[in-house]
Amino acid sequence: MKREFLQNIKIGDQPLTKEIIDAIMAENGNDIEAAKKPFADYEDIKGQLSEASKTIEEFKGMDIDGIKKTADEWKKKAEQAEKDAAAKIADMEFSGLLDTAITTAKGRNAKALRGLLDMDTLKASKNRSEDIKSALEALKTSDGYLFEDAQAPPPYAGGPGSAPIGKKTSEMNYSELSAYMAANPGAQI
C-alpha cells in the first residue's frame, strides 16, 4: 500500500493524520512480513530437495545384489572368526590343563611328554583331567626316566669333617675356619 493513497483519504473533510498513516503503514508491513514467512525457507528446502535427488540417483546406480553378496561374505567371515577364536580358547584351556597335570606328575620335560601322549584322543575326551592323569601314570610306568622320583633325597650325613685338603684346622685362616665350623657343627678344634 502506498502512502500517497492514504494521504488522499479523508474522514469527513479532514485528511488522515501523519500518525494514523504511519500506524496503517506499520500494520501493513507486518502483514507483508507475515505473508513472506512461509516462503522464507524456500532456498533451504530447494537445496535439501536437490541433495535428496542426488542421493536417490546414487542409490539407483548401486548394485543391490552385489551388496547382499558382500554382506553374506562378511557374515561368513565373522562366523568363521568366532569359530577360530573358540578353537584357540579351547586349545589354550587344554594346554593349560595338560601343563598343570605334567607339573603335578613331576614331569621332567613337558615337550617330550607331550610328544608321547595321544593329544587328539585327550582333546576329544569328555573327562580330560582324569584321562590326562591316567595317560601320565601309564607313561610313568613305561618311561619313568621322564619323571622325577617321588622319594626325598637322603639326609645329610655328617662325617668326621672336611677340612680343606692338606690343611690342619690350626693352619686355617678365620674365613676357612668359619666355613669349616658351619659345615661341621660338632667338630672339635
N, C-alpha and C positions, 0 to 999 in steps of 0.2 A: 504494500500500500504506500502511496506517495504522500508526502507531507503537503504538497500543493493542493491535492484533492481535499484534504481535511481543512485546509485554510479557507476553502470556498464554501464549506458547510456552515450554515447559520442556524442558530436556535432562536427562533423568532427573528428579530432583525439584528441580533448580536452574533458576530463570528465566534468560533471556538477559540478559547484562550490558549496561549502557548503551553501552559501546564497540562491542559486536557489533551492537546495534540501529542505532547511528549508521552503522556501516560498511555494513550492509544497506540502510539508507535512502539513503545516498550512492550506492551502486551502482544502486539502483532509480531514483534521479533521473537518473543518467547514461543509463540505458536509455530513460527517457521523453524526454529531450532528443534522443537519437539517433533516436528514432522520429519526432520532430517535424520534423527537418531536411529530409526530402524534401518537406514541405509548407510550408516557410518562405518559398519564393519564390512562393507561390500568388497573392498580391495583385499582384506584379510581372508574373507570367505572365498574369494576368487582364487587366491594363492593356494589355499588348502585344497580346493577342488582340483587345481592343476597338479598338485603333489599326489593326490589320491589317484588321479588318472594315470600318472606315470607309474605308480606302484602297481596298479591293475595291469598295465601293459607289461611290466616286468614279470608279473605272475603268469600272464598268458604265454610268455616265452619260456617258462620253466618246464623242465621235463619231470612231471609228477611221478611217472613210473620209475624214472632213474632215482628220484629222491626216496621213494619207497624201497627200492632195491638197496640203496646205500644204507638206509635206516635198518633194514633187515640184516645187512652185513655187520653193521656196528653192534647190533643186538647179539649176533652170534659171537662176535669177538669178546663182548662183555661177559657172556655166559662162559666162554672158554677161559677167560682170565679168572673168573670166580672158581672154576673147576681146578685150574692150575694152582691158584692160591690155597685152596682147600687141600690139594695133594701135598703141597710144600709144608703146610702146617702139620699134616698127618705124618709126613716124613720126619719133621723136626721132633714131634712128640715121641715117635717110635725111637729115634736116635737117642733122645734124652733118657728114655726108659731103658734102652739097651746099655748105654754108658753107665747108668746108675747100677744096673744089675751086674755088669762086669766089675765095677769098683767094689761092690758089696761082696762078690765072689773072690775078690783079691786077684783079679787077672793081672798078669804082668805086662801084656802087650795087647791093648784093645784092638788094634788094627789086625793083628794075627788072629785073634779070636773071632773077629767079625768075618774074616776070610774062611774060617772053618764052619761057621754057622750057616744054616739054610735060611737066608734072610727072607726069601719070598714066602716060605711057609710061616715064619714067625710074624711077618707083617700081616698075613691073611688070618692069623689066629684070632679067635674070639676072646681067649683068655691069655693075652700076651705076657703078662707078668709071670704067670705060672709056667707057661711054655718056654719062656726065655730062661727061667731059673732051671727047669728040667734039662734044657739043652746045654746049659753051662755045667751042670752037675755031670752030664754024660761026657763032656769034654774033660772035666777034672779027672774022670776015671781013665779015659783013653790017652789024654795028653796032659798029665799032671804037671809037667815041667813049665807049662804056661801060666801056672798059678803059684802064688806064694804059699808056703807051708803055714798051716794054722798054728803050729807049735811056736811057743815063745823061745827065743834063744836061751841057751843055758846061762845061769847067773855067773857073774864074775867070780873067778876063783882066785883068791889072793894067795900068792906063793911066798916064797922066802923073801921076796923083794926084788926089785930090779934097779940096780944102781947102774949108772952109765958104765958101759963096758970099759974095763981096765981101771976104774977109779974106786977107791975106798970112800966111804962116807966122810972120813976125816980129810980127804983131798978135795971134796966138792966145795964150790962157792955157794953163796947164800941162795941164789935162784935155783941152782941144781938141787940143793938140799931141800928147799921148799917143795919143788916138784916131786922129789923122791918121797917125802913125807906124805904129800897129798895122795900119791899113788899107793903108798904102803902105810896106811894109818897105824898099824900095830907094830911097825918096825922099831927096833931098838938101835940107838946110835952109840 
